[in-house]
Structures are given as C-alpha cells and as structure tokens.
Amino acid sequence: MSSVVVMGTQWGDEGKGKIVDYLAEKADVVVRYQGGSNAGHTVVVNGQEFKLRLLPSGILYNGKMCIVGNGVVVDPQVMLEEIQGMKAKGVDASGLKISNRAHVVMPYHRLLDEAEEKYRGDNKIGTTKRGIGPCYMDQNARTGIRVVDLMDEEEFSEKLKINIAAKNHLLQAVYGLEGFDYEAVKQEYLAYAEELRPYVTDTMCVLNEALDAGAKVLFEGAQATMLDLDHGTYPYVTSSHPIAGGVCVGAGIGPTRINTVVGVVKAYTTRVGEGPFPTELLDADGDYIRNQGREFGTVTGRPRRCGWLDAAVVRYAGLLSGINYMAITRLDILDQMKTLKICTGYKYKGQLLKEFPASLKVLGQVEPIYQELPGWEQPISGIKRYEDLPVNARRYVEAISEATGIKIGIVSVGPGREQTIILKDMF
C-alpha cells in the first residue's frame, strides 16, 4: 500500500490539478475527497487544455479508477456534462466511481446561494453561487439528499417533497423569490439518476479493498488550506475541509492509511473573493503577475487577487496537514521580474507574531516581513533538471523551503506534464 495526498497550501488555484495529473500516471486509484463544482482544475496534456470541476484529475489517464468520495457534493448536471465532455475528447470515463453517500446539489441550493450572497451586501463572502454551501448546510442540518436516495425513486420523491416545501417557503417569505415545481425537479433528477447509476457504488469499501490489495492511491483536494471551514480565514472559507485531515472523513479511510502529504505552493500568492490578504499587490507588479499567469477563475472567470508569496501561510498549512514535501508551481510566471519578495512572517502593532492569527481583524492589520531576492530574468519553461535552473531561481525556491520548513519535492516550470522537475518520487 502506498498513498499520497495532494492538497493546496494557500487560498486555492495553486495548480493542484497539474500535480495530481502528473502523479496519477503512477497511481492505480485517484480520489477526490471534498468540495463541489465550485472548484476548477486546469490540466494541459499534449497542448490540449482540460478544465475539470468534479471529476478527479486522474480521469485523463485511461484505465485508472477515479473515485468521487462521500465528502464531495455532487451536482448531477455538472457531473454528466463533464463525463460527456471527456468522452467527446476521447477520454475513457468508465473507471469513474461515485460514492452513494455523497450529497446531491439541488436547484434550490443554487438559488439560495445566490440570494443569500446578495442579501449580505457589503458583507458578502465571495461564493461562486454554485449551491455548494447550502448543500453542505443541508447535510449538517440532516435534511440533505444523498446519491443513495437519488437512486431510489420512492425515497428520493419523499425527501424531495419535504425539502421543496421548506425551501419554497424560505425563498418566498424571506427573499421574495418564486419557488420550484416539485414534479419538474423530480423528473429532471430522476433522469440524472439513470445516467449516473452505472457509476454509483460504496466507494469506501472499494477504496479500502484497493489499499488492502496494495494499490497506489492518490488523494486530490479541492480549494486549499486557507479556505478550510475550521482552519481558514473564516468566514471567507469554503464549506468543507481541504486539509489533509479531510481525506479521512471525505474518502472513508483511517489516518494510518496516509503515507505522504504533498502541499502545492504557487510561487506567488492569489486568492478570490473577500477577506484579508497581507501580501496583496495593488500595483503594476500585481497586474503583471495576474496577466502573465492568466489569473482568472477556471469556473467563474473572475480576476484573482495577486500578491507576493506568503511563507507564513504555507508554514501554517504545513503544520495543519503534516506536509512532507512541497510542489512549487508557476515558477515560470516570475521569469521576467527583476526583484522578488517572500513574506517570512508578520508584525502586529510592532510585535512579531509567533502564530498565524485566527482573528481576521488582526490579519487585516499585520505588517508583512519581507525577504527580498533577485529575479532570474530569463525563461525556464524548457528546463528539465533542477540543477540547470538559474542560480537565482534555485535560491528563490530554497528560500521558500527555508522559510516554511518544508522540503522541496517537485518544481513545475510550465503547465505541461513534461514541464515538471521531480526531486523526490512520491510513489
């Protein structure tokens, strides 16, 4: 048995999809363990771009078992669109398995997501309005509809009738919006059920049997540490647990099953939505990074906020998830920058902070402590070996490792599979 977790260390969009895609070649099973269709992974294979939202990135290798775990909230329409899109591009999706314990995103979740975000006004969270949060809310309120319910027409119909009545009352009484027609939603989702049925199974059993048989398993997280419901910049977070601990609950395995944790670190920092961002660049450098890195949301298209690399955030992620190795991505985006900065810590009211602040008020007022380094000012996307990288590029990477206390395992110098420098084999 060998298992590797790949998770994000910042606010998401670190390039996890590319790292998962690369490592999936050696894996037998690839598992998505949390999140929903609000996550977007872009993977480039032989110059062809694939944008994934619910499917595990390992789907791009034929013959791999790809599991959507119970911790994922499944939008059937999006899932089927992705499956059909893969088939149209010649990708075999027959290895896909969807947990019967996963919760289902319903149309009222999407409408409530949008209505609640609008109602918050200036205090908006920055949700993608895909219904993810409201679906997880129903799960925790114990009123959710699971995939196993969707597969049973009688069970689904009964639960849907109760939920439609409750949600319609909420939509009409609180938000002044028209509700949903029970029969229309029922027929739409029963049609989805028949299309998804071949993929649905008890993935917890399948996964543990695979591990018992010695399979190499790769766990893929969506979003990232700073968006974790408990440990992120709450309330500007997602509704699940992207940290490594989320694997156990979201996939149905014990913690002793995890061998290695890889933290994906973008060579600079970005975030979307609201909330404090200590190293944010509201100047020409920020604009340059955004345009050079095409930092616009895979799912929403909205521009990402950009800033210098925040090693304090990555160090915090390392502690939370027990990260063994870093996979540094998008290093090539910084090729033409003359000077680079790494935030190594924070000061608050003149005092050096020893812990990452829980208070957003404090985080919004900290003074970043920067280490300044010279750029390499030359293209690196064609380099295959670490020792062939420019001296200043290696210094920058090693400075990140020193500031975070995490070893370097992978350095990515471009979006393609072949643009990946391996310092440590994970399997």
Steps between C-alpha positions, in 0.01 A plus 500: 500500500617849412285811529571866426288804581530808277349811657524876464696710747366847417157629391459255212588520130855380573508259207398187691339355188829494314686336791226239545496433128878446501499270805193311374713327238648280774180467704241227470220700662435876512253633758330839534407534868315833547353811338266539207475645153623837629853362470677516166812310400665576167727230357694522172580173319682505166400863456131423560335677796257316727293687759375274777249591771378176659693222329833401657794618290611138458212448256735610221686169525311207352462203729523686831235458766373850582292541816274789598484454876219549747643839604428647156166668429392385155311715252364232264463737205862616527624145553323371189620795292858422603465130425356575156770760439772247581348241269481759219876555539573128491549457876374175652283575804405139573728489806293766679335406828272735695432451870143407587549703820585827320242778527316637195493867401141595421369803301372664819856490638624709208221755531543529877874543456443795268222652714697475825810653345297791364333547839840534672580812295836644604557199727488252213726195521587477130328168433487366144120458538518134396293380796790339681457672838123447521546133407750451784260694727227246425745217565578639846133577566430134412253593229727433202439262212777249438588316181364178654165680541510622140540139386174403675198671338270450799756625755604791280142609429409503868806701606474739206134579577589599859801705389324679215222610737750632756728671246211657308370651822846640580553635148160667489467627857855623555639581156181569302597246235289248313547144618537173308251261346527165676413283200737682265795466738412138574492398133820689420693332780359152444631529142842592639479199733468255212801647321714499815389158629782298332759706687346491850638266766623478860835666429618462860501122460653516152777732619593303811503177301736662250732615780493152655600359162805728488366758256670836457240762591511874434266729695409830338369800690307797367546859622774531763608544861400864542149411383459215750176536697673468839853621434468752218426873500148447632236601389669550159541126458345205321257259668725194528849395608771524231779425751652151513279407796199538270612192309402263779145629534445588134628171355427258783847384602696496827789744559751215508426445130674826402872469421599833344351850487599733215417868541463691175651850523454758228821703459297808590166538682148547366152493642146563379209645686506711813721498807844622612803437279820630667730480195250625240651718226275782385756632255674428171670188644161356595359578158804345332470175697124480432537552126814290459351215704152534347366519852131482429266240649466167317131478590396866541749693283534763771844662549704371792666724753880462470789556739846393609547149632389478863720244674316560829187355337690202357673433833158497670372256236800276561419476870131432443547221245838356593632581153804290403590669172415812303407506134583852385299608195491791254863591562527597133244780544767695690763463224519868405476659844814682612434478875290254698376497858403226744300579813671307780276616787280775638525786747193624681518831685879473488514146642609191307217246488593142589169346389285550195220733619150360536357852509427649160523843661860425595581336165365806322735727696825300504819633345666236279872443560663458159813327379607657171670291233628570148303354210656279231365702205512216248258228381506169686206311344725272296729393786480132598741473796505692827874565482452665161267766637656849528677556831251766605205271423650232723569757771137610488368143527740418782407820684136382497609166644706668772221741594238224525707209632366273224718301260481552124358203310383638165563819303268584211629731225196497272148360458595183306573159651850514353570831674537335840827458692492217754731514799320230699296206370171485689409139412 
